[in-house]
Amino acid sequence: MTFLVPLGLLALLALPIILWLHLLRERRKRVVVPSLLHWQNLPRPREGQKRRRLPLTLLLLLHLLAAALLGVALAQPQWLGGLLGGGRHIALIIDTSTSMGAGDSAIIPGQGNSTRLDQARAHARSVINGLGGRDSIALIAAGSQAHLLATGDVDNRASLLAALDALQAGGTGTDIAGALTLAQAALEGYRAGRVEIVTDGALPALSATSENGLPETISVFNSNANVEWTIVGDERDNRALVALAARPRGGSDAQGRTAADVYARVANYGSSAFATDVRLFGDDQLIDTRQINLPAEGESELTWEVPPGVRVLRAEFDGRDTLPIDDQASLSLTQTRPIATLLVSADPGPLERALNAIPGTSIVVIDPGEYASSSLAARADLTIFDGMLPSRWPTGGVLVINPPEGNSPLLTVGNALSLVALERVQSQQLAPLPTGTSGSLFDGLNVDSVSFDLVHRVEVPSWATVQLAAGDVPLILRGRVNQSEVAIWTFVLGESNLPERLAFPLLMARTVRDLTPMPLPMALLAGEALTLRPGQRAETVEVLHPDGQVQHLVISPTLQFEGFTQPGMYTVTERAGSDIIYEGRVAVNAGAPLESDVRARPVPTDPGSNPGSSVAAAEQLPASRERQPLWAWFALAALAVMVIEWVYVHR
Amino acid sequence: MIFRNPQLLALLLLLPIFVVVWRWRGMRLTLAALALRLSAVGLLVLALADPTLGREAPPPGPLVILADQSDSLTEEGKAGLRAEAVRLAQAAGATSEGSTPRATILWFGANVVTSGESSDLSALATLDPAGSDLAGALRTARELLAPTGGRIVLLSDGIPTTDDVLVETQRAADAGLTVDVWPVEPIQTPEIRIAGFETPRSLRVNEDYPVQIIVAHTPASQSENATAPATLRIWEGERLLDEQQVALAPGDNTFSFRVNASVPGIMRLRAEVTGAPDTFARNNSAAATIRVVPPPRVLLVEGRPGNGRDLSRALQREDIQIQSLPAERLPTRLSELDRFDGMVLIDVPVSAFSLDQMTSVREFVRSEGRGLVVTGGRNSFGLGAYKDTPLEQVLPVQMDPPPRPQRPDIALLLIIDRSASMTAAYGISKFDMAKEAAILSTETLQDEDRIGVLAFDTGQEWTVPFQSVGQGLSLEQIQDAIAQLPSGGGTDIFGALFMGLNDLARQPSSVRHAVLLTDGRSFSNDRLAYQQLIAAARERQITLSTIAIGQDSDIELLDVLAQWGGGRYYFAAVPADIPRLTLLESEIARSDPTVEGRFNADVATPHPLMRDFAPSELPALEGYVATTPKETAEIVLHSASEDPVLSAWQYGLGRAVAWTPSVAEPWAQAWPTWDAYGRFWAQMVRYTLPESDAGPLQVRLIPQRDGVRLMVDALQVGGVPLDLADASARVILPDGTQRDVRLPQVAPGRYARDLVLPTDGAYAVAVALGRDGEQYEAGAGYVQAVPAEYHPAVAEGGRLQGRALLQTIAQMTGGQVLGSMSPPLPGVGDMRDSALAAQRFWPWLLGAALALWVIEIAVRRGAFLVARDR
């Protein structure tokens, strides 16, 4: 037991006061009576004894006990679990990556053949069932991201087991570092904490450097954890389709569809050679079958040219192995996201040409005078204003080129000034500024020979950042206002040679891409996070899983979805009310060298902690959290004593 | 005021019991004792109910405190934040009940650590302070609180070095977690750092170039204005290039060094500044890489042998590798042109090229992105019949001369060989084709133009004497006269020229042009006589073109006659070519694109082509071929009549430049002796050349969260992927050591590998890719920058300011801004917010109960009576 406020023990000074009061001869109230006759025979205390003899009575004890209990309560006593022998406090990390779904020879009673995850689950179940009264456990799943599943003690056994049963193997990579941090945090303050990791050992490289001496991954150990490893799974061969990717070919057919080059790699993680047929399907129609001979520990690569019009590509082979889900892979080839563009311009020539070159862009050109009454304004994914400003920013992407001079509620635009005189001096200084996430806008673009002859001096709004400037004159601004992604080109395009530069179509394409919703990738690795930038008009985003489950995402300008843990084809739908404004598909594949190589691995060892700041050992964390505040119990006891004393006095 | 254990207020029911017992047993104790007892018990029960005063009750669930321990806070600031975090945890722990942990502290820098079961802060030894992974800290806190819910308190300066902070904030909000923020104002510390290292992206071998280093000096206080002495050094690889002692004024200080690129490859540069006072050493260096490419290889195509000799020498002196080639030997296959970065056509007429060759030149620029410079002369542009050819398509100018206020009238003389050899034994004869050509020529002329047709063999006969097309004989009569021209005997070219040119000289037209068509050799071959004759004609502004018909013709003589005559020489291999060539000549004569006369070119618009050249520096020119600029062409230099002299444009993937005067004679005779001749032309040629990293292999290093992804795209001409190749990379680390890595293929034409780079600095990557015996190589540089943690300006520039970001985080999650503080000193900070330290009254109530208990005992023992009685 410890005292949180030891100064509270000063209250025990009440005890000597009570003793002193009891040492005093009890004084009675003086009452005038007619005669003392009846009290004459009473024994009389001797002189000199009235202050020295302590009457050790039950009453005194009760008085002292109540005061002592209250005094101790004021010092805020606490039990420390450790001092009582304590319980066990376990952080149990379970590897849930794809490789844990591999079949195993071990038999689990009542289940028959099992997977590695089943074995891990059985182990965890035994740990949970073995929890004692003072024990506690934190269950952590280490997939591609670490998650704290549940914490509890013996009373929470049911919820712990339920969390355990809900675990599924899936996802590439095992975030052991994140799991260890969670485990350490869950154990913070417990003296008898222990981290246990149940894994098949198919983890990211744990050593600081690879065989070539160049680090290929970071160390998973970022703390000095007391870690025990439990390895599940036995030696098994596996074969996997570890790469399937496509690249559109140049040119398109009459319908605007393009052919694609396809590449696939099949790996054999086993000690014996293997021959099989790899079949390629386009929209579930067999396109080609190739026989491959996989040498032991070897790979085989394949390429195809796929005709235009194929929407979904799937490659598969019969691996006859322990992890069938990595024997196939898919791609969604139609990832171009349509961009409805409204070009508000009196002279749309160069802009329209550049926009036409961007795949998936449909363009409607209207005169600036028609914009206010145009019904297209509300439906456009991207609105480009050339030489005009709207009264309010339209929803979606907005590109303003050559904003008109004046003080608009949206923008304060000054006089146009000529940069020609400055050109010779500043052309070499013209440089893109760092722009955070939009940094790739100018990657590889050569703007050295671009002259921006006539530029409007625009007051940079608080919501915008300058992406390109000549000296202190902003040329390109970018920002977000409510539901509008806005870019502003302050220069007069017709007075610049930019439209004649090779950089112009690239800059325009990147700007359009930056302002409009992102297309989906062709495929993801299981467990890989997907960053979505839905359309500005989207009110809901749904993800339809291969098993039919629908997940609704909370809408925000940028969504990061990490739920692609199981392989298959996912459908992402954006809705505005009941209207579907976009529907796209993304394939999720399980095959990856890290997960598909399911052979036994050695138990990792801690390569040592990272060098970091030294901290004086004198700095202490708050006292152990494994404690029981006792003041209330002391106060209750004091109350009980008071009741007893009252009854005793009045007996 | 709320009661944390309101159910215990039921114990107040004990109070009546006390009273009942007192009365039942005859009220033995005084009323005062009863009142004191009731008060003490009441206070005790109230204390047990745990009344609390605060703005709001702490929500259920634990608290996670995120404490920033990044280096930008300074050691003092970090220690202060640690103290605050511990204090907050203690305060939160004081409110906890039962054994449920109430507060967890997560320390974050570039990573997130926790103390685990140890009670001291030794876990911070594993924290990397070179970053502020705010998103990672929020993610870990969210994961920790996921099963139970709870809240987060974030102590930070709000300057993250990773993205996704707001994404993680949104996730925390979606998970129902509130984030209270405690902004820490950054403190200014003395700092010397390299804020910028500006180098060119690429250089050619032996190119000398200045690089700029920007050193930022921040004094300890804003009022301080003293300069700081420092030493600035620059290294190439491990070799010290230069060292300067400098004085740094507060703010940015720019210094310049010159570097010379001597070896092709990736040049790794490192700049380092040392000085005092300084806080962080890690930002005292910066690195850069420059791609050093071999000298460009340029194909010089000469219209006549040797007419590019001066230019070739000048360009070679400027480190441009030149291969000269006569026009007719220009390869027709793009693959054979692939080794050249650019091409210069020196006064080459279209007749020297086949259509395939011209198409190759066009695609060389348009599809392959290479450079093209076309120079003028008497055989190029309009004079070289570029009109309506692929060469006109690729150039920034059209061949039609600009419209003039007054069209010149033309006198065209056709001198036609009618010797016996011109009549063929089979089919249509050369003579018939020559007549047909002459007839066609008349159709191109207008009424005010004059035409004369002189037929010759050993004698001369005016088939059509000089006359205006619209006067005298009608056009039909002229054509009839030509058609009835009889064939004759031998060949006397000189005689025909003598008669024809003398007669032409007498014509009143402002443009006088003669065309000689012959298939034979003249029995008179006195070159001097020819030269004198033609020189005299040239003095009278007469030009002469020649058409050699067949291999038997005196090609050499006719060629030299055209040169002396300021006209063009053509070779008609078959008779069918004769009408086309003759018509061409008549059209050239009619359009009159030649502009002659001394002039100085004016700069039309500032342009990189004229970098470091003032217009007055340029020597005078004596003529050019008049052309019309295309709509999107950039006119760099123009003549007095604003005709393009130097123009450029982007054509497809490449650039083309048109120089309408000649490179030397006849219109730029003073140029080869100009001391800047080579520099001027080298700058022009280099402007057209593609980026040095263009090629079948594109090497990129893309920053990732935990390193970089080395990505190589291998695409052949036409975008065909180079698949199934063996790809490997050699990585040179900042310390000069090398590592080899294999690059597996990951997609069609793409090879990639993820790498973690161990230290800050410049890395050079050389990629080799082999397939089917062919080897491709490419390189790239990459700079692992000093973490943004040590560049506050960078961190502040692109992101929301720290406090604004923290406010946004609180706003998004429904949390509060708990107050601002400067970095508190260890041990002197204090709780500043009652929301976290809600005031609890039970100790006071308990103390009061104890006091009343003692007083009651005293009252019952009569202590007060004693005092009063005395």
Interface residues (C-beta under 8 A of the other chain):
Chain A: L4 V5 G8 A11 A14 I17 I18 L21 H22 L24 E26 R27 R28 K29 R30 H63 A66 A67 L70 G71 A73 L74 Q76 G81 H89 A146 H147 L148 L149 A150 T151 A177 G178 T181 L182 Q184 A185 A186 L187 E188 G189 Y190 R191 A192 G193 N212 G213 L214 P215 E216 T217 I218 F221 N222 S223 N224 A225 N226 A243 A245 A246 R247 R249 G250 D261 V262 Y263 R265 E301 T303 V420 E423 R424 S427 L433 P434 T435 G436 T437 N446 D448 S449 S451 T465 N497 P499 E500 R501 L502 V554 S556 T558 L559 Q560 S609 N610 P611 G612 S613 S614 V615 A616 A617 A618 E619 Q620 L621 P622 A623 S624 R625 E626 R627 Q628 P629 W631 A632 A635 L636 A638 L639 M642 V643 W646 V647 V649 H650 R651
Chain B: N5 L11 L14 I17 F18 V21 W22 W24 R25 R28 L29 R37 A40 V41 L44 V45 A47 L48 D50 V64 Q69 E75 K78 A79 R82 A83 V86 A89 Q90 G93 A94 S96 E97 G98 S99 P101 R102 A103 T104 I105 L106 G109 N111 V112 V113 T114 S115 G116 E117 S118 S119 D120 L121 S122 A123 L124 A125 T126 L127 D128 P129 T140 E143 L144 A146 P147 T148 D163 D164 L166 V167 Q170 R171 D174 T605 P606 H607 P608 R611 T632 A633 E634 W649 Q650 L653 Y687 E691 D706 G707 G718 G719 V720 P721 D723 L724 V731 R739 D740 V741 P744 Q745 V746 A747 P748 G749 R750 R753 D754 L755 V756 L757 P758 V794 G797 G798 R799 W842 P843 L846 G847 A849 L850 A851 W853 V854 I857 A858 R861 G862 A863 L865 V866 D869
